[in-house]
């Protein structure tokens, strides 16, 4: 493997996966609380859009919590 190939492999495969694993591990220590979970379910059933909010200090839990909540087509 060439030097460029190794660099590409590290930057494209190793670093992102290691970073995501670290974020998921850190996020597992946080508690997530929906203020009104019944409103969330009602809006989802009606096909309405939702906006989730998080404090900027709580960025990492959002990475693992919000993507599965997004009903994208």
Rosetta blueprint (number, residue, H / E / L):
1 X L
2 X L
3 X H
4 X H
5 X H
6 X H
7 X H
8 X H
9 X H
10 X H
11 X H
12 X H
13 X H
14 X H
15 X H
16 X H
17 X H
18 X H
19 X H
20 X H
21 X H
22 X H
23 X H
24 X H
25 X H
26 X H
27 X H
28 X L
29 X L
30 X L
31 X L
32 X L
33 X L
34 X L
35 X L
36 X L
37 X H
38 X H
39 X H
40 X H
41 X H
42 X H
43 X H
44 X H
45 X H
46 X L
47 X L
48 X L
49 X L
50 X L
51 X L
52 X L
53 X L
54 X L
55 X L
56 X H
57 X H
58 X H
59 X H
60 X H
61 X H
62 X H
63 X H
64 X H
65 X H
66 X H
67 X H
68 X H
69 X H
70 X L
71 X L
72 X L
73 X L
